[in-house]
Amino acid sequence: MKNYNFTINGNKYSVEVGNIENNIANVTVNGTAYAVEMDNVVAPAQNTNKVVNPTRPAEPVVDRTVVAAPAAAASSSKGGSLKSPLPGTILDVFVNVGDTVKAGQRVILLEAMKMENNIDSECDGVVKEIKVKRTDSVMEGDVLIVFE
């Protein structure tokens, strides 16, 4: 497993790359697991100014464009929590304790960087606890809702 720390637009990300089978990589970003589909290996561009070490073969360049695969496993499982994907302010909460939700259902409206962001449930389940209310400020990774 390889661990990386990235800062993108001032946000810190802890990325753990697990096993890679075929073109699917198991990646964990700030504690959330993803199945990431990678494009095929891309041949390196030819550069006539580059000095090549003849004793070591050139390594292929891999296109690391991240495309999150559908979370089929997450939608079939129950339980867990929903975390804020970015810092912002809660504008609305669309569920109540005891409500049954499906994966992909909008549960929270979050304002971040003057944009409204729909936050969808990542799993099927029953709302056990709502940790936020309207006008609350949240940070990236804060738990918003707990599911049974």
DSSP file with accessible surface (Angstrom, degrees, kcal/mol):
  #  RESIDUE AA STRUCTURE BP1 BP2  ACC     N-H-->O    O-->H-N    N-H-->O    O-->H-N    TCO  KAPPA ALPHA  PHI   PSI    X-CA   Y-CA   Z-CA
    1    1 A M              0   0  161      0, 0.0     2,-0.4     0, 0.0    17,-0.2   0.000 360.0 360.0 360.0 138.3    0.0    0.0    0.0
    2    2 A K  E     -A   17   0A 135     15,-2.1    15,-3.1    16,-0.1     2,-0.4  -0.920 360.0-154.7-113.6 138.1    1.2    3.5   -0.8
    3    3 A N  E     +A   16   0A 108     -2,-0.4     2,-0.3    13,-0.2    13,-0.2  -0.922  13.9 178.6-113.1 137.9    0.3    6.6    1.1
    4    4 A Y  E     -A   15   0A  97     11,-3.2    11,-3.2    -2,-0.4     2,-0.5  -0.970  18.4-150.0-134.4 149.6    0.3   10.1   -0.3
    5    5 A N  E     -A   14   0A 136     -2,-0.3     2,-0.3     9,-0.2     9,-0.2  -0.991  21.9-178.5-120.3 125.5   -0.6   13.5    1.1
    6    6 A F  E     -A   13   0A  96      7,-2.8     7,-3.3    -2,-0.5     2,-0.5  -0.917  20.2-156.1-121.3 149.5   -1.9   16.1   -1.3
    7    7 A T  E     +A   12   0A  87     -2,-0.3     2,-0.5     5,-0.2     5,-0.2  -0.985  18.6 178.5-122.8 117.5   -3.0   19.7   -0.9
    8    8 A I  E >  S-A   11   0A  89      3,-2.7     3,-2.3    -2,-0.5    -2,-0.0  -0.983  71.6 -18.8-123.4 119.9   -5.4   20.8   -3.6
    9    9 A N  T 3  S-     0   0  158     -2,-0.5    -1,-0.2     1,-0.3     3,-0.1   0.878 129.1 -52.1  51.4  39.3   -6.8   24.3   -3.5
   10   10 A G  T 3  S+     0   0   64      1,-0.2     2,-0.4    -3,-0.0    -1,-0.3   0.378 114.0 118.8  82.5  -4.7   -5.9   24.6    0.1
   11   11 A N  E <   -A    8   0A  38     -3,-2.3    -3,-2.7     2,-0.0     2,-0.4  -0.803  58.9-136.0 -96.9 134.6   -7.6   21.3    1.1
   12   12 A K  E     -A    7   0A 155     -2,-0.4     2,-0.4    -5,-0.2    -5,-0.2  -0.718  20.3-170.8 -92.8 135.7   -5.5   18.5    2.5
   13   13 A Y  E     -A    6   0A  54     -7,-3.3    -7,-2.8    -2,-0.4     2,-0.6  -0.993  15.1-155.6-128.0 131.4   -6.1   14.9    1.3
   14   14 A S  E     -A    5   0A  57     -2,-0.4    16,-2.7    -9,-0.2     2,-0.5  -0.941  22.2-170.0-103.5 115.7   -4.6   11.7    2.7
   15   15 A V  E     -AB   4  29A  17    -11,-3.2   -11,-3.2    -2,-0.6     2,-0.5  -0.933  11.9-171.6-117.0 127.9   -4.7    9.2   -0.1
   16   16 A E  E     -AB   3  28A  70     12,-2.6    12,-2.6    -2,-0.5     2,-0.6  -0.979  10.0-156.0-118.9 118.8   -3.9    5.5    0.4
   17   17 A V  E     -AB   2  27A  35    -15,-3.1   -15,-2.1    -2,-0.5    10,-0.2  -0.876  17.9-179.1 -98.9 117.8   -3.6    3.4   -2.8
   18   18 A G  E     -     0   0A  19      8,-3.8   -16,-0.1    -2,-0.6    -1,-0.1   0.176  44.8 -25.3 -92.2-145.6   -4.3   -0.3   -2.2
   19   19 A N  E     -     0   0A  82      6,-0.1     7,-2.1   -18,-0.0     2,-0.5  -0.295  54.5-148.4 -71.5 152.7   -4.2   -3.2   -4.6
   20   20 A I  E     - B   0  25A  81      5,-0.2     2,-0.5    -3,-0.1     5,-0.2  -0.988  14.3-177.4-124.0 121.1   -4.7   -2.7   -8.3
   21   21 A E  E >   - B   0  24A 124      3,-2.4     3,-2.6    -2,-0.5     2,-0.3  -0.991  64.3 -40.0-122.2 127.8   -6.4   -5.4  -10.4
   22   22 A N  T 3  S-     0   0  163     -2,-0.5    -2,-0.0     1,-0.3     0, 0.0  -0.432 125.5 -28.7  55.1-116.5   -6.7   -4.9  -14.1
   23   23 A N  T 3  S+     0   0   54     -2,-0.3    15,-3.3    -3,-0.0     2,-0.5   0.144 117.5  98.7-115.1  21.2   -7.7   -1.2  -14.3
   24   24 A I  E <   -BC  21  37A  58     -3,-2.6    -3,-2.4    13,-0.2     2,-0.4  -0.935  51.3-168.4-112.9 123.6   -9.4   -0.9  -10.9
   25   25 A A  E     -BC  20  36A   3     11,-3.1    11,-3.2    -2,-0.5     2,-0.7  -0.910  20.0-135.1-109.5 136.7   -7.5    0.6   -8.0
   26   26 A N  E     + C   0  35A  73     -7,-2.1    -8,-3.8    -2,-0.4     2,-0.4  -0.844  36.4 176.6 -89.7 113.6   -8.7    0.4   -4.4
   27   27 A V  E     -BC  17  34A  17      7,-2.6     7,-3.2    -2,-0.7     2,-0.5  -0.954  22.4-157.8-125.1 138.3   -8.1    4.0   -3.1
   28   28 A T  E     -BC  16  33A  42    -12,-2.6   -12,-2.6    -2,-0.4     2,-0.5  -0.977   9.4-170.8-117.0 122.9   -9.0    5.5    0.3
   29   29 A V  E >  S-BC  15  32A  36      3,-2.8     3,-2.1    -2,-0.5   -14,-0.2  -0.968  73.9 -24.6-116.9 116.6   -9.2    9.3    0.4
   30   30 A N  T 3  S-     0   0   54    -16,-2.7    -1,-0.2    -2,-0.5   -15,-0.1   0.874 129.3 -47.2  48.8  42.1   -9.6   10.9    3.9
   31   31 A G  T 3  S+     0   0   58    -17,-0.4     2,-0.5     1,-0.2    -1,-0.3   0.384 115.2 113.6  87.4  -5.0  -11.0    7.6    5.2
   32   32 A T  E <   -C   29   0A  34     -3,-2.1    -3,-2.8     2,-0.0     2,-0.2  -0.896  60.4-137.0-104.7 126.2  -13.5    7.1    2.4
   33   33 A A  E     -C   28   0A  77     -2,-0.5     2,-0.3    -5,-0.2    -5,-0.2  -0.571  23.6-179.4 -85.2 142.0  -12.9    4.1    0.1
   34   34 A Y  E     -C   27   0A  96     -7,-3.2    -7,-2.6    -2,-0.2     2,-0.7  -0.983  28.9-137.8-136.0 147.4  -13.3    4.3   -3.6
   35   35 A A  E     -C   26   0A  38     -2,-0.3    34,-3.1    34,-0.3     2,-0.5  -0.948  33.5-160.6-100.1 113.9  -12.9    1.8   -6.5
   36   36 A V  E     -CD  25  68A  10    -11,-3.2   -11,-3.1    -2,-0.7     2,-0.5  -0.862  10.2-144.6-107.2 126.4  -11.1    3.9   -9.1
   37   37 A E  E     -CD  24  67A  86     30,-2.2    30,-0.7    -2,-0.5     2,-0.3  -0.769  18.2-159.1 -88.7 126.8  -11.1    3.1  -12.8
   38   38 A M        -     0   0   25    -15,-3.3    26,-0.1    -2,-0.5    28,-0.1  -0.823  15.6-120.4-105.9 147.0   -7.8    3.9  -14.5
   39   39 A D        -     0   0   77     24,-0.5     3,-0.1    -2,-0.3    24,-0.1  -0.283  46.6 -80.2 -72.5 168.3   -7.2    4.4  -18.2
   40   40 A N        -     0   0  133      1,-0.2    23,-0.7    22,-0.1    -1,-0.2  -0.170  61.5 -75.0 -65.0 164.8   -4.8    2.1  -20.0
   41   41 A V  E     -E   62   0B  95     21,-0.2     2,-0.4    -3,-0.1    21,-0.2  -0.362  49.5-143.8 -62.6 134.1   -1.1    2.7  -19.9
   42   42 A V  E     -E   61   0B  69     19,-1.9    19,-1.0    -3,-0.1     3,-0.1  -0.880  15.0-119.0-104.9 132.7   -0.1    5.7  -22.1
   43   43 A A        -     0   0   83     -2,-0.4     3,-0.1    17,-0.1     2,-0.0  -0.427  37.5-104.7 -68.2 141.1    3.1    5.6  -24.1
   44   44 A P        -     0   0   52      0, 0.0     2,-0.1     0, 0.0    -1,-0.1  -0.354  36.7-105.1 -67.6 147.1    5.5    8.4  -23.1
   45   45 A A        -     0   0   96      1,-0.1     2,-0.4    -3,-0.1    -3,-0.0  -0.436  37.9-108.6 -68.8 144.4    5.9   11.3  -25.5
   46   46 A Q        -     0   0  184     -2,-0.1     2,-0.5    -3,-0.1    -1,-0.1  -0.623  36.8-176.3 -78.3 128.2    9.1   11.3  -27.6
   47   47 A N    >   -     0   0   92     -2,-0.4     3,-1.2     1,-0.1    -1,-0.0  -0.962  15.8-163.5-128.0 114.2   11.5   14.1  -26.5
   48   48 A T  T 3  S+     0   0  138     -2,-0.5    -1,-0.1     1,-0.2    -2,-0.0   0.700  89.3  58.5 -73.4 -15.6   14.6   14.4  -28.5
   49   49 A N  T 3  S+     0   0  138      2,-0.1     2,-0.3     0, 0.0    -1,-0.2   0.531  82.8 106.2 -89.1  -4.6   16.3   16.5  -25.8
   50   50 A K    <   -     0   0  138     -3,-1.2     2,-0.5     1,-0.1    -3,-0.1  -0.564  67.3-135.3 -82.3 135.6   15.9   13.9  -23.1
   51   51 A V        -     0   0  140     -2,-0.3     2,-0.4     2,-0.0    -2,-0.1  -0.763  22.1-153.3 -89.4 125.7   19.0   11.9  -22.0
   52   52 A V        -     0   0  100     -2,-0.5     3,-0.0     6,-0.0     6,-0.0  -0.845  11.7-135.3-105.1 135.5   18.2    8.2  -21.8
   53   53 A N    >   -     0   0   88     -2,-0.4     3,-1.5     3,-0.2    -2,-0.0  -0.782  13.8-159.1 -87.0 110.6   20.1    5.9  -19.5
   54   54 A P  T 3  S+     0   0  123      0, 0.0    -1,-0.2     0, 0.0     4,-0.0   0.710  87.1  59.6 -68.1 -17.0   20.7    2.8  -21.6
   55   55 A T  T 3  S+     0   0  122      1,-0.2    -2,-0.0     2,-0.0    -3,-0.0   0.613 105.0  52.6 -85.6 -11.1   21.2    0.5  -18.6
   56   56 A R  S <  S-     0   0  150     -3,-1.5    -3,-0.2     3,-0.0    -1,-0.2  -0.977  86.3-128.1-126.9 121.7   17.7    1.2  -17.3
   57   57 A P        -     0   0  110      0, 0.0     2,-0.1     0, 0.0    -2,-0.0  -0.313  34.5 -99.3 -67.7 148.8   14.6    0.7  -19.5
   58   58 A A        -     0   0   81      1,-0.1    -6,-0.0    -4,-0.0     0, 0.0  -0.401  35.3-126.4 -67.0 141.5   12.2    3.6  -19.7
   59   59 A E        -     0   0  128     -2,-0.1    -1,-0.1    -3,-0.1     2,-0.0  -0.703  27.3-109.5 -88.3 141.7    9.1    3.3  -17.4
   60   60 A P        -     0   0   84      0, 0.0     2,-0.5     0, 0.0   -17,-0.1  -0.374  26.9-121.2 -68.9 149.3    5.7    3.7  -19.1
   61   61 A V  E     -E   42   0B  79    -19,-1.0   -19,-1.9    -2,-0.0     2,-0.5  -0.793  26.3-152.8 -89.7 128.3    3.7    6.8  -18.3
   62   62 A V  E     -E   41   0B  41     -2,-0.5     2,-0.6   -21,-0.2   -21,-0.2  -0.907  14.7-128.6-107.4 128.3    0.3    5.9  -16.8
   63   63 A D        -     0   0   54    -23,-0.7   -24,-0.5    -2,-0.5    -2,-0.0  -0.646  23.5-170.3 -72.5 115.6   -2.6    8.2  -17.2
   64   64 A R        +     0   0  156     -2,-0.6     2,-0.2   -26,-0.1    -1,-0.1  -0.030  24.9 151.9-103.0  30.9   -3.8    8.7  -13.6
   65   65 A T        -     0   0   72      1,-0.1     2,-0.6     2,-0.0   -26,-0.3  -0.470  43.0-133.5 -61.5 124.8   -7.1   10.4  -14.3
   66   66 A V        +     0   0  107     -2,-0.2     2,-0.5   -28,-0.1   -28,-0.1  -0.748  31.5 171.0 -91.8 122.1   -9.3    9.5  -11.4
   67   67 A V  E     -D   37   0A  73    -30,-0.7   -30,-2.2    -2,-0.6     2,-0.2  -0.971  30.6-133.3-127.6 111.7  -12.8    8.4  -12.3
   68   68 A A  E     -D   36   0A  60     -2,-0.5   -32,-0.2   -32,-0.2     3,-0.1  -0.495  20.2-132.0 -68.7 129.0  -14.7    7.0   -9.3
   69   69 A A        -     0   0   23    -34,-3.1   -34,-0.3    -2,-0.2    -1,-0.1  -0.441  39.9 -80.0 -74.9 154.8  -16.5    3.8  -10.1
   70   70 A P        -     0   0  118      0, 0.0     2,-2.0     0, 0.0     3,-0.3  -0.300  42.1-122.3 -56.0 140.0  -20.1    3.4   -9.1
   71   71 A A     >  +     0   0   66      1,-0.2     4,-1.9     2,-0.1     5,-0.2  -0.432  52.6 152.3 -86.6  67.3  -20.4    2.5   -5.5
   72   72 A A  H  > S+     0   0   69     -2,-2.0     4,-1.3     1,-0.2    -1,-0.2   0.908  72.5  50.0 -64.7 -41.0  -22.3   -0.7   -5.9
   73   73 A A  H  > S+     0   0   77     -3,-0.3     4,-1.0     1,-0.2     3,-0.3   0.909 110.2  50.4 -66.0 -39.0  -20.9   -2.2   -2.7
   74   74 A A  H  4 S+     0   0   33      1,-0.2    50,-0.5     2,-0.2     3,-0.3   0.883 107.3  53.8 -67.4 -36.2  -21.8    0.9   -0.7
   75   75 A S  H  < S+     0   0   41     -4,-1.9    49,-0.4     1,-0.2    28,-0.3   0.797 109.1  48.1 -71.8 -25.7  -25.4    1.0   -2.0
   76   76 A S  H  < S+     0   0   93     -4,-1.3    -1,-0.2    -3,-0.3    -2,-0.2   0.673 101.5  77.6 -87.5 -16.3  -26.1   -2.6   -1.0
   77   77 A S  S  < S-     0   0   57     -4,-1.0    47,-0.9    -3,-0.3     2,-0.3  -0.552  70.2-142.3 -91.9 159.6  -24.6   -2.3    2.5
   78   78 A K  B     +f  124   0C 151     -2,-0.2    47,-0.2    45,-0.1     2,-0.1  -0.867  54.7  31.5-117.3 154.9  -26.4   -0.6    5.4
   79   79 A G        +     0   0   20     69,-1.0    69,-0.2    45,-0.7     2,-0.2  -0.263  60.3 100.2  95.6 174.3  -25.0    1.5    8.2
   80   80 A G  E     -G  147   0D  47     67,-1.0    67,-3.5    -2,-0.1     2,-0.3  -0.622  62.6 -78.2 107.3-165.4  -22.1    4.0    8.4
   81   81 A S  E     -G  146   0D  47     65,-0.2     2,-0.5    -2,-0.2    65,-0.2  -0.950  23.0-127.1-139.4 158.5  -22.0    7.7    8.3
   82   82 A L  E     -G  145   0D   3     63,-3.0    62,-3.6    -2,-0.3    63,-1.3  -0.936  28.8-162.4-107.6 124.5  -22.1   10.5    5.8
   83   83 A K  E     -G  143   0D  76     -2,-0.5    60,-0.2    60,-0.3    59,-0.1  -0.792  27.6-100.2-109.4 152.9  -19.1   12.9    6.0
   84   84 A S        -     0   0    3     58,-2.7    57,-3.2    -2,-0.3    58,-0.1  -0.510  23.1-153.9 -69.5 128.5  -18.8   16.4    4.5
   85   85 A P  S    S+     0   0   66      0, 0.0    -1,-0.1     0, 0.0    55,-0.1   0.663  76.9   4.9 -78.5 -14.3  -16.8   16.3    1.3
   86   86 A L  S    S-     0   0   31     53,-0.2     2,-0.1    56,-0.1    55,-0.1  -0.982  88.9 -84.3-160.4 161.1  -15.7   20.0    1.7
   87   87 A P        +     0   0   42      0, 0.0     2,-0.3     0, 0.0    52,-0.2  -0.434  68.7 107.2 -71.6 146.8  -16.0   22.8    4.2
   88   88 A G  E     -I  138   0E  16     50,-2.2    50,-2.9    24,-0.1     2,-0.4  -0.978  63.1 -67.5 175.9-162.7  -19.1   25.0    4.1
   89   89 A T  E     -IJ 137 111E  46     22,-2.6    22,-3.3    -2,-0.3     2,-0.4  -0.964  40.8-119.5-122.1 134.7  -22.4   25.9    5.7
   90   90 A I  E     + J   0 110E   1     46,-2.8    45,-2.9    -2,-0.4    20,-0.2  -0.588  30.7 175.3 -73.9 121.5  -25.5   23.7    6.0
   91   91 A L  E     -     0   0E  46     18,-3.0     2,-0.3    -2,-0.4    19,-0.2   0.763  64.8  -5.9 -94.7 -33.9  -28.4   25.3    4.1
   92   92 A D  E     - J   0 109E  54     17,-1.5    17,-2.7    41,-0.1     2,-0.5  -0.984  50.0-146.5-161.4 150.3  -31.0   22.5    4.5
   93   93 A V  E     - J   0 108E  30     -2,-0.3    15,-0.2    15,-0.2    41,-0.1  -0.995  11.2-168.9-120.9 123.5  -31.4   19.0    5.9
   94   94 A F        +     0   0   69     13,-2.8     2,-0.3    -2,-0.5    14,-0.1   0.362  63.0  58.6 -97.3   1.9  -33.9   16.9    3.9
   95   95 A V        -     0   0    2     12,-0.6     2,-0.3     4,-0.0    12,-0.0  -0.872  62.8-148.3-128.3 165.1  -34.3   13.9    6.2
   96   96 A N    >   -     0   0  111     -2,-0.3     3,-2.2     1,-0.0    31,-0.3  -0.870  41.8 -78.2-125.7 161.5  -35.3   13.3    9.8
   97   97 A V  T 3  S+     0   0   94     -2,-0.3    31,-0.2     1,-0.3     3,-0.1  -0.350 120.5  27.6 -58.0 133.2  -34.2   10.7   12.4
   98   98 A G  T 3  S+     0   0   47     29,-2.9    -1,-0.3     1,-0.3     2,-0.1   0.215  88.3 133.2  96.6 -14.6  -36.0    7.4   11.5
   99   99 A D    <   -     0   0   60     -3,-2.2    28,-3.0    27,-0.1     2,-0.5  -0.430  55.1-129.9 -69.7 142.9  -36.3    8.1    7.8
  100  100 A T  E     -L  126   0F  96     26,-0.2     2,-0.3    -2,-0.1    26,-0.2  -0.823  30.4-171.0 -91.0 130.0  -35.3    5.3    5.4
  101  101 A V  E     -L  125   0F   0     24,-3.3    24,-2.2    -2,-0.5     2,-0.3  -0.884  13.8-142.8-122.6 155.5  -32.9    6.6    2.7
  102  102 A K    >   -     0   0  128     -2,-0.3     3,-2.1    22,-0.2    19,-0.3  -0.822  39.2 -86.7-110.6 154.0  -31.6    5.0   -0.5
  103  103 A A  T 3  S+     0   0   36     -2,-0.3    19,-0.2   -28,-0.3     3,-0.1  -0.355 117.2  25.0 -57.8 133.3  -28.1    5.4   -1.9
  104  104 A G  T 3  S+     0   0   49     17,-3.4     2,-0.3     1,-0.3    -1,-0.3   0.331  87.7 135.9  92.2  -7.4  -28.0    8.5   -4.1
  105  105 A Q    <   -     0   0   75     -3,-2.1    16,-2.9    18,-0.1    -1,-0.3  -0.558  62.1-113.8 -75.4 134.8  -30.8   10.2   -2.3
  106  106 A R  E     + K   0 120E 115     -2,-0.3    14,-0.3    14,-0.3     3,-0.1  -0.523  46.1 160.4 -68.9 127.2  -30.3   13.9   -1.5
  107  107 A V  E     +     0   0E   0     12,-2.8   -13,-2.8     1,-0.3   -12,-0.6   0.638  57.9  25.7-121.3 -24.9  -30.1   14.4    2.2
  108  108 A I  E     -JK  93 119E   0     11,-1.8    11,-3.2   -15,-0.2     2,-0.5  -0.993  56.7-145.4-144.0 146.8  -28.3   17.8    2.8
  109  109 A L  E     -JK  92 118E  23    -17,-2.7   -18,-3.0    -2,-0.3   -17,-1.5  -0.974  25.7-171.8-111.5 121.2  -27.8   21.0    0.9
  110  110 A L  E     -JK  90 117E   0      7,-2.9     7,-3.2    -2,-0.5     2,-0.6  -0.953  15.9-146.6-119.1 129.0  -24.3   22.5    1.6
  111  111 A E  E     +JK  89 116E  74    -22,-3.3   -22,-2.6    -2,-0.4     2,-0.4  -0.857  27.6 165.2 -94.2 126.6  -23.1   25.9    0.6
  112  112 A A  E >   - K   0 115E   4      3,-2.7     3,-1.4    -2,-0.6   -24,-0.1  -0.985  67.0  -6.4-142.7 128.5  -19.4   26.0   -0.2
  113  113 A M  T 3  S-     0   0  158     -2,-0.4    -1,-0.1     1,-0.3     3,-0.1   0.903 128.8 -57.2  53.4  43.4  -17.5   28.7   -2.0
  114  114 A K  T 3  S+     0   0  194      1,-0.2     2,-0.4    -3,-0.0    -1,-0.3   0.702 117.0 111.0  62.9  23.0  -20.8   30.5   -2.8
  115  115 A M  E <   -K  112   0E 123     -3,-1.4    -3,-2.7     2,-0.0     2,-0.5  -0.970  68.2-126.2-125.7 143.1  -22.1   27.4   -4.5
  116  116 A E  E     -K  111   0E 133     -2,-0.4     2,-0.5    -5,-0.2    -5,-0.2  -0.757  27.5-166.6 -87.2 129.9  -24.9   25.1   -3.4
  117  117 A N  E     -K  110   0E  46     -7,-3.2    -7,-2.9    -2,-0.5     2,-0.4  -0.977  15.7-138.0-122.0 124.1  -23.9   21.4   -3.3
  118  118 A N  E     -K  109   0E  91     -2,-0.5     2,-0.6    -9,-0.2    -9,-0.2  -0.675  15.9-153.7 -76.3 129.6  -26.3   18.5   -3.0
  119  119 A I  E     -K  108   0E  11    -11,-3.2   -12,-2.8    -2,-0.4   -11,-1.8  -0.938  15.2-161.3-107.3 118.1  -24.9   15.9   -0.5
  120  120 A D  E     -K  106   0E  72     -2,-0.6   -14,-0.3   -14,-0.3     2,-0.1  -0.719  24.7-100.5-102.0 151.1  -26.3   12.5   -1.3
  121  121 A S        -     0   0    3    -16,-2.9   -17,-3.4   -19,-0.3   -16,-0.1  -0.408  22.9-155.8 -64.4 139.5  -26.5    9.4    0.8
  122  122 A E  S    S+     0   0   90    -19,-0.2     2,-0.3   -18,-0.1   -19,-0.2   0.471  73.0  25.5 -95.1  -6.0  -23.7    6.9    0.0
  123  123 A C  S    S-     0   0   11    -21,-0.2     2,-0.2   -18,-0.1   -48,-0.2  -0.968  82.8 -99.6-149.9 163.6  -25.7    3.9    1.3
  124  124 A D  B     +f   78   0C  37    -47,-0.9   -45,-0.7   -50,-0.5     2,-0.3  -0.616  66.3 104.1 -78.2 148.4  -29.1    2.5    2.0
  125  125 A G  E     -L  101   0F   2    -24,-2.2   -24,-3.3    -2,-0.2     2,-0.4  -0.982  66.6 -75.0 166.5-174.6  -30.2    2.8    5.6
  126  126 A V  E     -L  100   0F  39     22,-0.8    22,-2.7    -2,-0.3     2,-0.5  -0.940  48.3-110.4-114.0 134.3  -32.2    4.4    8.3
  127  127 A V  E     +H  147   0D   2    -28,-3.0   -29,-2.9    -2,-0.4    20,-0.2  -0.521  39.8 171.9 -67.0 116.3  -31.2    7.8    9.7
  128  128 A K  E     +     0   0D 119     18,-2.8     2,-0.3    -2,-0.5    19,-0.2   0.821  64.9   1.8 -92.9 -39.2  -30.0    7.1   13.2
  129  129 A E  E     -H  146   0D  83     17,-1.8    17,-2.9   -33,-0.1     2,-0.6  -0.991  54.0-149.3-153.7 138.9  -28.6   10.6   14.1
  130  130 A I  E     -H  145   0D  46     -2,-0.3    15,-0.2    15,-0.2    14,-0.1  -0.961  12.0-172.6-110.1 117.2  -28.3   13.9   12.4
  131  131 A K        +     0   0  105     13,-2.6     2,-0.3    -2,-0.6    14,-0.2   0.487  63.3  48.9 -89.9  -6.0  -25.2   15.7   13.6
  132  132 A V        -     0   0   17     12,-0.7     2,-0.3     4,-0.0     3,-0.0  -0.880  58.0-165.0-131.3 164.7  -25.9   19.1   11.9
  133  133 A K    >   -     0   0  132     -2,-0.3     3,-2.0     1,-0.1   -43,-0.3  -0.885  46.7 -60.0-140.0 170.5  -28.6   21.7   11.5
  134  134 A R  T 3  S+     0   0  154     -2,-0.3   -43,-0.2     1,-0.2     3,-0.1  -0.204 121.2  19.6 -52.9 142.1  -29.3   24.6    9.3
  135  135 A T  T 3  S+     0   0  110    -45,-2.9    -1,-0.2     1,-0.3     2,-0.1   0.264  88.9 138.0  77.2  -4.4  -26.6   27.4    9.5
  136  136 A D    <   -     0   0   42     -3,-2.0   -46,-2.8   -46,-0.1     2,-0.4  -0.435  50.3-134.6 -66.7 141.5  -24.0   25.1   11.0
  137  137 A S  E     -I   89   0E  99    -48,-0.2     2,-0.3    -2,-0.1   -48,-0.2  -0.821  26.9-171.1 -93.4 136.1  -20.5   25.5    9.7
  138  138 A V  E     -I   88   0E   8    -50,-2.9   -50,-2.2    -2,-0.4     2,-0.3  -0.919  14.4-140.1-128.1 154.7  -18.8   22.2    8.9
  139  139 A M    >   -     0   0  117     -2,-0.3     3,-2.2   -52,-0.2   -55,-0.3  -0.712  44.1 -78.6-105.3 161.5  -15.2   21.2    7.9
  140  140 A E  T 3  S+     0   0   43     -2,-0.3     3,-0.1     1,-0.3    -1,-0.1  -0.364 120.0  21.9 -58.1 131.2  -14.2   18.6    5.3
  141  141 A G  T 3  S+     0   0   34    -57,-3.2    -1,-0.3     1,-0.3     2,-0.1   0.307  85.8 140.6  92.1  -9.2  -14.6   15.1    6.9
  142  142 A D    <   -     0   0   68     -3,-2.2   -58,-2.7   -58,-0.1     2,-0.4  -0.430  59.9-111.7 -65.9 140.1  -17.1   16.2    9.6
  143  143 A V  E     +G   83   0D  50    -60,-0.2   -60,-0.3     1,-0.2     3,-0.1  -0.592  39.0 173.7 -74.6 126.8  -19.8   13.6   10.2
  144  144 A L  E     +     0   0D   0    -62,-3.6   -13,-2.6    -2,-0.4   -12,-0.7   0.832  64.2  10.5 -99.2 -46.9  -23.2   14.9    9.0
  145  145 A I  E     -GH  82 130D   0    -63,-1.3   -63,-3.0   -15,-0.2     2,-0.4  -0.997  60.5-148.3-139.1 141.9  -25.5   11.9    9.4
  146  146 A V  E     -GH  81 129D  30    -17,-2.9   -18,-2.8    -2,-0.3   -17,-1.8  -0.927  18.7-158.3-110.4 133.7  -25.2    8.5   11.0
  147  147 A F  E      GH  80 127D   8    -67,-3.5   -67,-1.0    -2,-0.4   -20,-0.2  -0.819 360.0 360.0-111.6 151.0  -27.1    5.6    9.5
  148  148 A E              0   0  120    -22,-2.7   -69,-1.0    -2,-0.3   -22,-0.8  -0.658 360.0 360.0 -89.1 360.0  -28.2    2.3   11.0
